[in-house]
């Protein structure tokens, strides 16, 4: 059985304020987090945060540069904190990244490998950013992968639909939150 972890990626106050469409996203994500915890699966939070003064921002990286111009992602700012509705518990791991993928500029791979985690369950905002980038890199690193499409969110519904229905199934199991929660409750070793 795989040793799995649930990744909750970029569900930060400012990002939720921009992306949340009122569809109950945070409630669905909370069900996934609670389901993982009930199955004794680690929940690992990933946040994007850039140093004050932006010494880690290249003008060549359009996505990061535009986020900085919009006032997003400064380390220590309240908007960069994980949203209260899905906040970590004491003892949960929070990984800080500096780019799109959860692995880029972070110690996520070290955290996973030292715990023997070989399978990841991906959630987060945005489907076309952190979820896509992390899925690609995790696939290259030979992790088993599951994506919970209704625990992912994007400001572009068409991009979300294309990725979760066409692209992601080529590399990962794509499973609705409720179905996944039932599966891990029945078999905690399931991804």
C-alpha positions in Angstrom: 0.0 0.0 0.0 1.3 3.5 -0.8 2.2 5.8 2.0 0.2 8.9 1.0 -0.1 12.6 2.0 -2.7 15.1 1.2 -1.3 18.4 -0.1 -3.3 21.5 0.5 -1.7 24.1 -1.8 -1.9 27.9 -2.0 -5.2 28.1 -0.1 -4.1 31.4 1.3 -6.4 34.3 2.2 -5.6 36.6 -0.7 -5.8 33.7 -3.2 -9.1 32.5 -1.9 -10.5 36.1 -2.1 -9.6 36.2 -5.8 -10.6 32.7 -6.8 -13.5 31.6 -4.6 -16.6 31.4 -6.7 -19.1 30.8 -3.9 -19.5 27.2 -4.9 -18.6 25.7 -1.5 -15.0 25.1 -2.4 -13.6 25.5 1.2 -16.3 23.2 2.5 -15.3 20.5 0.1 -11.6 21.0 0.8 -12.4 20.8 4.6 -14.1 17.4 4.0 -11.0 16.1 2.2 -8.7 17.4 5.1 -11.0 15.8 7.7 -11.1 12.5 5.7 -7.3 12.4 5.5 -7.0 13.0 9.2 -9.5 10.4 10.0 -7.4 7.9 8.0 -4.2 9.0 9.8 -2.9 10.5 6.5 -0.6 13.4 6.9 -1.9 16.8 5.7 0.8 19.0 4.4 0.1 22.6 3.6 2.1 24.4 0.9 2.1 28.2 0.6 3.8 30.6 -1.7 5.6 33.4 0.0 8.2 35.8 -1.3 10.7 37.7 0.8 10.0 41.3 1.6 11.8 43.5 -0.9 11.5 40.8 -3.5 15.1 39.6 -3.8 13.8 36.3 -5.1 11.7 37.7 -7.9 13.1 37.7 -11.4 11.6 40.1 -14.0 11.7 37.1 -16.4 9.0 35.2 -14.4 5.8 36.9 -15.6 3.5 35.1 -13.2 5.5 35.9 -10.1 6.2 39.5 -11.2 2.5 40.2 -11.9 1.5 38.8 -8.5 4.1 41.0 -6.8 2.7 44.0 -8.7 -0.7 43.1 -7.4 0.7 43.1 -3.8 0.4 39.3 -3.4 2.6 36.7 -1.6 4.8 38.8 0.6 6.1 36.7 3.5 4.5 37.8 6.7 1.6 39.6 5.2 -1.9 38.5 6.6 -3.1 37.7 3.0 -0.3 35.2 2.6 -1.6 33.2 5.6 -3.6 29.9 5.1 -7.3 30.6 5.0 -8.9 30.2 8.5 -11.5 27.7 7.2 -8.8 25.1 6.4 -6.0 26.3 8.8 -3.4 23.8 9.9 -3.5 22.2 13.3 -0.6 22.2 15.7 1.9 19.7 14.4 0.9 19.9 10.7 3.7 20.6 8.3 3.6 23.9 6.4 6.0 24.1 3.4 6.9 27.5 1.9 7.7 27.6 -1.8 9.0 30.4 -4.0 7.5 29.5 -7.4 4.6 27.7 -9.0 5.3 24.1 -8.1 5.1 22.9 -4.5 8.6 21.6 -5.0 10.2 24.8 -6.4 12.3 26.6 -3.9 10.9 24.5 -1.0 12.0 21.5 1.1 8.8 19.5 0.1 10.8 16.6 -1.5 12.9 16.2 1.7 9.8 16.3 3.9 8.1 13.6 1.8 11.1 11.3 1.4 12.1 11.4 5.1 8.5 10.2 5.9 8.5 7.5 3.3 5.7 9.2 1.4 5.4 7.8 -2.1 1.9 8.9 -3.1 0.3 12.4 -3.2 -3.3 13.6 -3.1 -3.4 17.1 -4.7 -5.7 19.9 -3.8 -5.4 23.7 -4.2 -5.8 27.0 -6.0 -5.2 27.3 -8.9 -5.7 24.2 -11.0 -3.8 25.8 -13.9 -0.9 26.9 -11.6 0.2 25.1 -8.4 -1.8 21.9 -9.1 -0.6 21.6 -12.7 3.0 22.5 -11.9 3.1 20.2 -8.9 1.5 17.3 -10.7 4.0 17.5 -13.5 7.0 17.6 -11.2 5.6 14.9 -8.9 5.0 12.7 -11.9 8.7 13.2 -13.0 9.7 12.3 -9.4 7.8 9.0 -9.6 5.1 9.8 -7.0 1.8 8.0 -7.2 -0.8 10.7 -7.8 -4.4 11.4 -7.1 -6.2 14.7 -7.9 -9.4 15.8 -6.1 -10.9 18.0 -8.8 -13.6 19.5 -6.6 -10.9 20.4 -4.0 -9.1 22.3 -6.7 -10.2 25.7 -8.0 -9.3 28.0 -10.8 -10.5 31.4 -11.9 -10.9 29.9 -15.4 -13.5 27.2 -15.3 -12.7 26.0 -18.8 -9.0 25.5 -17.9 -10.0 23.6 -14.7 -12.4 21.4 -16.7 -9.8 20.7 -19.4 -7.1 19.9 -16.9 -9.1 17.7 -14.6 -11.0 15.8 -17.4 -8.4 15.6 -20.2 -4.8 16.1 -19.0 -4.6 15.0 -15.3 -6.2 11.5 -15.9 -3.1 10.7 -18.1 -0.9 10.9 -15.0 -3.1 10.6 -12.0 -6.3 9.1 -10.5 -8.9 11.9 -10.6 -11.5 11.3 -7.9 -14.3 13.5 -6.3 -13.8 14.4 -2.7 -16.7 12.3 -1.4 -15.7 9.2 -3.3 -12.1 9.6 -2.1 -13.1 10.1 1.5 -15.2 6.9 1.4 -12.3 5.0 -0.2 -9.7 6.1 2.4 -12.2 5.4 5.2 -12.6 1.9 3.9 -8.9 1.4 3.2 -6.6 3.9 4.9 -3.8 2.7 2.7 -5.6 3.9 -0.4 -4.1 6.9 -2.1 
